[in-house]
Amino acid sequence: MDRLDREIINEIQSDFPITSRPFLDLANKLGSTEDVILSRIRILKERGIIRRIGGNFQSRKLNFTSTLCAAKVPEEKLDTFVETVNRYSGVTHNYLRDHEYNVWFTFIAPDMESIDLALREISEATGVADILNLPAMRMFKIKVDFEV
C-alpha cells in the first residue's frame, strides 16, 4: 500500500461522504481523481484489505433489537451451520472462535421474538441444539478508527 491507499482507508472509516458522488468528493479531498479512487478501492477490496463499505446503524435508535449469539458446533456441521446462519439478513457478523462455543454471530431484528424464532429455525435446520442468545445488559459504544 502506498500513501494514497492509506489516506483512502483513513478517510472512509468514519468520514465517508454522503453525497451523490462520494468518490469524487474523496478524490478532491485527497488530490486525486474519481477514477483513481474507485480503482484503488476496488483493488483494496480484491486484496481483502477493505471488507465492505456501508453504513453502521444503532439498532436501538431504529427500534430494533440486537443480540450476540454463540453456538457449540461440531466440526462436521460447521459449513452447514455457518451457511444457514448467513441466510438471515439480520446477521451482521459471523465468525469462528477457538472456544467450546466456536461460532459467534450478532443478530438484529425488529424484536427478540423474531430472533428467538430464527434461532429455533437454525437449530432445527442444522441439528445444532446448543445456541446461546446473549443480549446486552448495558450498551457500550466506542468509535474505533485504525490509523493506517
N, C-alpha and C positions, 0 to 999 in steps of 0.2 A: 504494500500500500504506500502511496506517496502522500504528499501534503494535501492535495485536493481530496483524495479519498477520505483522509482523516477529518478534514473540515466538513465534508458532506455528512459523515457519520455523526460528528459532534452536533451539527445543526439539526438533523432530522430526529434526533432522540426526543426532544421536547419542544422544539420551536418550528415544527413543520408548518409552512404557511397554509392557511385555509383560504385559498383564493382559486380563481378559475384556472390559473396557470402556475401552480406551486413550484414546478421545476424551473420555470423561467425566473420566478422570484428568487429561488435559491441561486441560480446562475448569476443573477445580477448582484446578489449579496456577496458571492464568492469570486466574482470577477471571471466568470466563465460563460459558456453558452448553454442553452436549454438542451441541445442535442448531446453535448458532452456530459452534462449532469445525468441525463437519462441513461446514457451508455454506461457511465460509471456505476450507477445504482444497479443496472441490470447485471453487470459483471460481479458486483459485490454480492448480489443475491445468488447468482450461479455458484459463486465460491463458498456460499454458506455463511458469509460474514454478516449479511443482513438477512434475517429470517422472514420478516414481514414488515410492511408499512401499513399502519392502520390506527384507528383511534382506541384509546383506553377510556372506558366509561366507569363511573362509580355506580354500580348496580343499585345500591340502596336509594340513591337520588332519583333513579328512574323507576322506583317502586318495584324492583326485582329483588330477589334474594340470592345469595350465593353460599356455597359451602365447599369445603375441602373434603375429598373422599380418598380413602386408602383401601386397597384390596390385597388380599393374600392369594396370589395367582400361581398355580403350579406351572412350571416351565413349559410343559406340553400344551398349555392353554393360553400362553401369553399372546401369541399373534391374534388369535380369535378374540380374546378379551379386549385387547387394545383396539382392534378394528371395530368391534361392537361399540365400545365407549366413544370412539371418534365419530360415529354416525350421528351422535346427538349434537345439534347445533349449539346447545348451551355449554358444551365442554370447551373451556378456553385453554387449558394446559393438560397434558397427559404425559407422564414421564416415569421412567423406571428408577427405583432406588435399591441400594444394597441394604435390604432390611427384610424382616419377616413379612411385613406389608410392603410388597415390592412394586406395586403400581399405585401412583398417586395422581389425582386429577382434580381440577376445580370445575364446578358446575354452577351455572347461572340459569335461573328460571323465574317465571312470574311469582311462584310461591313454593314453599317447602314441600307441599303435597305433590307438585309436579316432579320435583327432584326425587322424592321417595318412590313415586311410581316408576320413574326411569331407572332407578337403581334396582327395583324388583325385576323390571324387564331385562336389564343387563344380566342380573343373576340367573334368571330363568333361561335366557338365550345362551349363556356360556357355561352354566353349571358351576359357577364360582359363587359360593354362598357367603364367604367372609368379606363383606364390603362394609366399611365404616363410613358413616356420614358425620363429619366433624365441623359443624357450623361454628363460626367465630363467636366468642362471648363478648369480646371487645375488638374494635377495629382500629388498627394502626396503619396509617397510610404514610409512606415516605416517598419523596421524589428521588429517584435514583438516575443519575446520568453518569455515564462512563466516559471520561475524557480520553480521547484516543490520540 
